[in-house]
Structures are given as structure tokens and as C-alpha cells.
């Protein structure tokens, strides 16, 4: 079907011709005479498709009110909505989408099928073994598989995050001249122990699929890390201030300044932050619903 219509070649009915021209009066008269509004032409097209293709919203409304089926498809699988999309008539698209939803709601409700597949195009439930819809031929949508896949992604995020967080506790966070590297577990304030416990708890929660608990462990880890980082910066500033006051006239002042400037943050901080963020991301990611 295209906008260049040949009524004879397509074996169009008078209703289709009137709909394609936007002749609302003729459409209403034909409907009143009792014609079949869902009759198809040689290609499977309906009057509703011709009206949608040519952006005639008033004709679309009249046909829908008379019982035109918006889910009917041509022999090539195109529906009235598809033709409305081709013509970029957004008001017609919106009207047809509401009609399709209404048509699906009015279909007989079947008992739910466990692990059933659902067609993303027409919503028909199909056996779990089927790969294509028996009604419209579209690939089916297996909701249970999608949900399982989403849950697996959440679990993978949580496992990676908690593992990275655990490793980060023993990774170097500060590099000090002469002393060497210091990790979070060795900082002497107990912060590393707390984060280590939270990493282990996160790992267990992920294995149990208790993802809501990851909000507490992930945000808790980020809070402790922020506190430790601020505390470290404050101590470093205080040490520099004390050194400047106590070594004012000391000839070794230059060596002390070089030593203080050589104190550097190390890559362990990156692991700790990334691990905590991944744990929070696991808690925040949503699973697809079956609705």
C-alpha cells in the first residue's frame, strides 16, 4: 500500500475509497448502510489503514467508533499504526495506540501460563517453546527470560562490586617516603575493618539475592570512605602546619618539606570508590516486570 492509490488494482471497496479521500460524509453513510468496516482489499488493507495513511483523523475516529479493528494487518504484516507512522501523523498514531490498547483489554482473559512467551506486537500468549508469534509472525518476548537476565546482571554487579571493595581494603591508599605504602586496613583507625565487614556482608547479600540490603552496605562504605578521606587531608594539613612552626630556623627544614610533599594518595582509593559504587548500582538497578 502507498499514498498513490489505484482502486481497481487493489480491489478497494467504496468505504476504502471514501476513507482514502477523507470523505467523512460518505464514510458515515456507508457505515450506516451496514458495510463491513473490516473488509480487506487484495493486499489485506482496510479502510482504517487508508485513513491512517492519509492522516484523516476524523475518518479514523468514525471507523473506530463503528468497530474497525486497529490490530488487523496486511499480508506483509503492516497495521494501521504502521501506516500512520509512515505518514508521520502523530495525532492519528496516538488515537490508534489507544484503540489497540482498548482492543487488547477487551480480549478474553486466559489463565496465566507459567514461563509463557508474549508477542511484543499483539500481546498474544504463546507456548514457551515458540520463537515466533502464531498470530502476527513477530519474534516472541519471553518475560521470564528477561527477568532472569536482569536479576543475573544485578547479581554480577553486586559480586564484582563487593569483590573490588574487599580487594581495595588491602590495596595501598597512601605512599609515604621511607615508610612505604599503607593500605586501608593498616591505617589504625578501624575504618578499614568496617569497610572490610561491609564488603563481606555485601557479598553474602548478593548470593542470597537480598539486593535491597546493598543500599545500606554500599552507601555505608561510601560514607566511611568520605570520612576517612577528609580525616586524612585534615591530618596532613595539621602535620604540615606543625612542621612549619617547629622547624622555622632548622637547617633540615628543606628535607622535611620534600618529605611532606612526597606523601601521595595511591590507587587503592580508586578500587574502594569503584567497588562501593558498583554495590550501590546493583541495589539501584531495576528488573523488568511481567506487566
N, C-alpha and C positions, 0 to 999 in steps of 0.2 A: 504493500500500500504506500502511496505517496500523495503529495498535495495535488499532483496532476491526475485527475480522476477521469476514467473512461467508464461511464455507467454500463455500457453494453458489454465491454470486455470483462468487467468484473462481475457482471450479472448482479448489479445493485438493485435493491428494492426501492420503491418510491420513498420509503422512510429514510433510507440511506442517502438518497439524492437530496432530499429536503434537509437532512441533518448536515450534509457536507456544504450546503449553501447557506446555512444559518437561518433557514426559513422556519421560524418558530411557529407561525400560524399553521403552515402545512403539517408540521410535525405534530402539533396538538390535534389537528383534525384526523390525521392518520391514526394516532393513538386512540382517539375517541371511537374510531371505526372498528377497533379491535385487532389491529395488526400485531404480529409478533415482534416485540421490540428487540428480541434477542436473535432474530433470524440472521443468518450469516451469508456473505457473498462467496464467490468461488475461492477466495483466499482465506476464508474464515473470519473476515472482518464484519463488524456490527455497526449499526447506526451510531452507537455511543463512541466507537473508535473514530468515525469520520468527524463527529462533532468535536471530539477532543483534539484531533489532528489539526483542525482549523480554528481552534481557540474560541468556539462558541459556547460560552459558559451557560447562557440561558437555555440553549438546546440540551446541553449536558444535564442541567437540573431537571428539565422536563422529562427526559428519558429515564433518569434515575428514579424520579417520582413515579414513573409508570412501570417500574420493575426491571429496568435494564440491569444486566449483571456486569459489574465492573471487573470481575475476575476472569471473564471469558478471554481466550487467547486465539490468535490467528494460527494457521498451520505452522508458521515459523516460530511460534511461542511469544508473540508480542501482545500485550494487553493495552487497554485504553490509556493507562498511565504511561506506558512506554511512548505512545504517540504524542501525549501531552508533553512529555519531556523533550521529544524531538522538536516540537514547536515552541518550547520554552515558555509555555503558558502556565505560570506559577499558580494563578488562582484556580485554573482547571485542575492542575496537579493536586492542590490541596483538597479540592472538592472530591476528587476521585479517591484520594487516600482515605478520607473519612468514610466514603461509601464502601471501600474494601474492608475497612475495619468493622463497619456495621454488618457487612455480609458474613464475615468470619464469625462474629459474635452470634449471629442467628443460625449458624450451622449446628446440627445436633451434636451434643457433647458426649464424647465417647469416654469410657473409663480410662484413666491414665495407664499408659503402658510403661513398664519399668525398662529403663535404658532404651527408650524409643528414640528414633530419629525424627526430626521435624524439618519440613521443607521451608527454607528461608523465603521462598517466593509466595507460596499459597498457604502455608501453615498446616498442610496435611500431615498427620502422623503416619509413619511408615515403620516397618519392621527394622530391628537393629542391624540386620544383615544387608539391607538395601543401601545402595550408594547413590541412587537417583530417584527422584520423585516419580511415582507411577502416574500422577495426575498431570504434571506440567513438564517433567523431564529434567528439572533443575537438580544440581547436587544437593543432597540432604544435609541437614545440620544436626549433628549428634551432640545434644546438650550435655549429656553425662560425660562425654569425652572432653568437651571444652572445660567443664567444671573441674574434672580431674587434672587436666593440663594446667589450669590456673592454680590449683592447690599445689601442684608439683613445683611451679615457679616460686610460689610463696615459700615453700619448704627449702628450695635451693637457695633463695636469697638469705633466709634465716641461717641455714647451715654455713654458708660462706661467711656471712657477717659475724656470727659468733666465733667461728674458727679464726678469722682475721683479728678479731678483738682479743682472743686468747693469746695469739702469737705476738700481738702488739705489746702486751704487758711485759714480755721478756725481750723486746727489741730496744735498742738504745734510743733514749729520748734526749740525752744531753751528752755533749762531748767536752770534757774538761782537760786542760793541759796537765801532764804528769799523771793524774789520776786515771784518765781514760774515759771510756763510755760508761754511762749509768742508765740502767733501764728503769721502767716504771715500778717494777716490783721491788727494786732496791732503794727507792727514794726515801724510805724511812718514815713516811707519813701515814702509811696504811691505805693510801688511795689505790695503789696498785693491787692490793689484796681485794679490795671491794670490787674493782673492775674485773678482776680475775673470777671472782664468785659470780658476778653478773653475766660474764661470758659463758660460764658453765651452765648457769640456770637457763640462759637463752638457748643453748644447745639442746638441753633437755626439753624445754617447752616446744621447740621446733619438732623434735622427734615425736612428741605427744600431740602435735598439731594444735597446740593451745596458743594460737597466734596472737590473741588479744594480750596475753601476758608480756609479749615482746615490747609493747608500748612502755611498760614500766622499766624493763631491763635496758632497752635501747636509750630511752630518754634519761634514765638514771645514769648510764655510762657517760652520755654527753655532758650531763650536769657536773659529774665528778671531774671529767677531763677539763672542762672550762674552769672549774675552781682550782685545779692543780696548776693549770697554765698561768692563770692570773697570780696565784700564790708564788709561783716560780719567778715571774717577772718582778714582783714586788721585792722578793728576797734578793734578787740580783741587783736591783736598784739600790737597796739598802747597803749591800756589800760594797758597791762602788762608792757610795757616799761616805761610808765609814773609812774606806781606804784613803779617800782623798783628804779627809780630815786628819787621819793618824799618820800619814806619810807625806805631810806637806813639805818638810825640809829633808826628807830621807833621800840619799843618793840612789837608792834602788827603786825609787818611785816609778821610773820608766819601765822596769821589768814587771812591776806589779800591774801597770796599765796594760801592757802587752798581754799578760796572762788573763786579765779580765776580758779583754776584747776577743781572746781566743775561745772563750766559752760559747759554744754553739748548740742550737737545737738540732736534734738528729731525726732520722727518718721514722723512728718509732711512733712519733706523733701522728704521722700520716696514716699508719696502719690502725692506730687506735680510733681516729676520727672516722675513717672509711668503714671500719668494722661496725662502729656504733650506728652510722647512717644506714648501712645495709640491714641491720637488725630492725631499725625503725621502718625502713622501706618494706620489709617483709610484713610487718604489722599493718602498714597502711595500704598495701596492695589489695585490690578487691577481686573477688571471684565472680564469674558470670553466674547469673541466676537462671533458673529454668522458666522464668516468666516469658 
